[in-house]
Amino acid sequence: MVTSDCVFCRIVAGETPATVVHETATTLAFRDIHPQAPVHVLVIPKAHHADVAALAVADPGLAGDVLATAAAVAAAEGVAASGFRLVFNTGADGGQDVFHAHGHVLGGVRTGPMVAR
């Protein structure tokens, strides 16, 4: 399902431009427009799910596809061997601002602590 009020659904539909770096039948990976690291790629399921928790419950196989795409992106971007961070923000308190499940592949720099103190 694609929802017209979701920017990521519009990217999947080709209505909103994005710099796509990897695509499968079920997932799409594209560069973040406000990168937080030298490598910052968003990985989304093409089907709309509000967050990664909802995705995992509704379609565990698709959740696995998202993880496999994240690994493929890390390899293609040259950060798999040195290490990368894969972040899923869930809900407003978790820092999610686009309510379509998505993971951030971050790499190319040593990352700091996961949560600032």
Secondary structure, DSSP 4 states (H G I P E B T S, - for coil): ---TT-HHHHHHTTSS---EEEE-SSEEEEE-SS-SSSEEEEEEESS--SSHHHHHHH-HHHHHHHHHHHHHHHHHTT-TTT-EEEE---SGGGT--S-S--EEEEESS----SS--
